[in-house]
């Protein structure tokens, strides 16, 4: 310890300016990755393509396309299941893309 009660170098030898620059770069990378993820369009489909959904890189639903062949008034439950399956497929891929684009350790900051 120095005679004034601190540590040599101010912060235990840590270069604050360098640390701030690293933090700024990480913020810029995060902002860029988040913008890219908003623009992503990931498609999921089910029933051989009769139900398709598109999500962004965060998994937010952007569109749903249902073929008339999927619409059976006597079996709405099947259509509901197809929509869920298509969404889950797209959301899983979106999660993989998000993990790849965001800087390591950034998941908890979202």
N, C-alpha and C positions, 0 to 999 in steps of 0.2 A: 504494500500500500504506500502511496505517497504521503508526505507529511500533512497534506490537507484533507485526508480521509477518503480520497478517491483511489481509483486504480490507474496505473500508468496507461496512458493512451486514451483516457476519457471513458471509454466503454469496455474496459478489459482488453484493449488492443484492437477492438473492432473498428474498422473504418466506416463511420456512419454515412459518409457520402457515397461510398461504394454500395452499401446496404440499401440506401434510398434509390440509387440507380437501378439496382436489381429489382426492387419492389415496383418501380415505375415500369420496367420492361415486362414484368409479370402481369401487371395490370393491363398493359397494352396488348399482350398476347391473349389474355382472357377476353378483352373486349372484341378483339378480332375473331377469336374462336366462337364467341357467343353470336356475333353477327353472321358468321358463316353457318352456324347451326340453325339460325332462324331462316336462312335462305335454302337450306337443304330440303329436298323433296324425296321422301322415302316411301316406296309403294309396298303395300302388303296385299296379298290376295288370298282368296279361299274358294273352294268349290270349283276348282279348275279355272279360276279367273272370272267367275260370274259375279263375285263381290270383290271390289278393289277399294282400298283406302289409301290416302296419302297423308303422311305426318311430316312435321318438320324435325329438325335434329334434336329437339327436346321432347319429341313424342306427342306434341300437340296435333290434334286432328285438323287437317286442312281441307280434305274433301272425301266424299264417299260416292262410289259409282256402283249401282246395282243393275245388273242385267235383268230385263223383263223375265227371262227364264227362271230367275231366282224367286220371283214373286208368286207364291201359291197361297191364296187366302186361307186355305185349310191347314197350312203348315207355317204359320208366322214364326214359330219357335225355331225352325230350321234356318230361316233368314236371319234371325237374331244371332244364332250361333255362328253363322258364316261371317257376319259383321264383326263379332268379337274375335274370331279366329284371324281374320284379315288384319284387324287393328293390332292384335298381340304380335303378329309376325312383323309388322312395320315398326312397332314400338321397340321390339327387341333389337332390330337392326339400328334404330335411332340411338339406342343406348350404347351400342358398340361404337358407332361413329362418334358420339359425344365423348366417350372415354378416350378415343384415339386423338381427338382434336384438342381437348382441354389440357392445359399443362398439368403435369403430375402433381397430385395433392390438391388440385383445385376443386375437386368434387364437393367437398364440404363448404366451399365458399359460394356455391350457387344458391 
